[in-house]
Amino acid sequence: MGHYNFPKEFMLCRQEEKDPRKCLAEGRAVTSCALEFFRKVKSTCLDEFNQYANCLDRGSPDLKFRMCRNTQSVFDKCVQDNMGMERPYYGYFCAPKVIRTNRPRPAPEPPLEFPNTPDELPDTMPRKPAPYSQGGGRQFF
Amino acid sequence: MAGVKQDMPPPGGYAAVNWTRVPAKKFFTGYQMIAGYLGLFAFGFWLTHRMHKVFKNRKIEQRSSHNAIFPILLAERDREYLKQLSRNREEEARLMKDVPGWKVGQLYDLPIYERPNRGFTDPEICEFYAHADPKYLWQRMEYGMFK
């Protein structure tokens, strides 16, 4: 079941590295995995897939799932029979995932350095008291 | 004075005026009204709790589907985005070829996009669309506004 880890690895890479250039290989794996899925569907379950997509598209303005349960069940059965893939439960992709990768963890950002900070005042310098602390209402806050 | 017509009461006098009190008809007593209010409140409470779960699960399913396809679209967008950045860079090199002291990708001497030790910085949206027709910038900025 290594196929299902490609998107997770890509998202982990993207989140850790924060740089799209470093995650191009994982991205290519994700795209090729998705295209392979679509090729398989096209060869075996194309009619059911088209019906389901059409229902989702036109059943509601924002692709609600509950309008299309019958076409969904037909499509799920077809995919399970032909490709052996079961639909995960409805909250699977909302749950957090633990991922094991071979990619090393990137180093954390180094702390900021300020090389030109001025020196502190020496203790011999005369210090004036703060202008509002002479008593009055401002001695409490 | 005979023969004058006067407005007189009818023979036998007027009928008696009914001045008894008729209070409003009571359909519920006070206790019944309070009990009814509490009953409806309880029913509404239970119904809200039951439908809250249903709505939450529908939201979860929609979000699940969005999370499932997001990596696919993000991978494609990343590739195209980086290609567009390199095209921008080439366009800038072509435009500023004759300006003395200009380093491509930087403002004369000041590096804008490469931060040392912190890597990649995205350009602003106006910089990204700098070499294109402004209508594409407006389209991009208005995307999702009229949902």
Interface residues (C-beta under 8 A of the other chain):
Chain A: F6 P7 F10 M11 R14 K18 D19 P20 R21 C23 L24 E26 G27 R28 V30 T31 A34 L63 K64 F65 R66 Y90 G91 Y92 F93 C94 E109 P110
Chain B: N57 R58 I60 E61 Q62 R63 S64 S65 N67 A68 F70 P71 I72 L74 A75 E76 D78 R79 Y81 L82 N117 R118 G119 F120
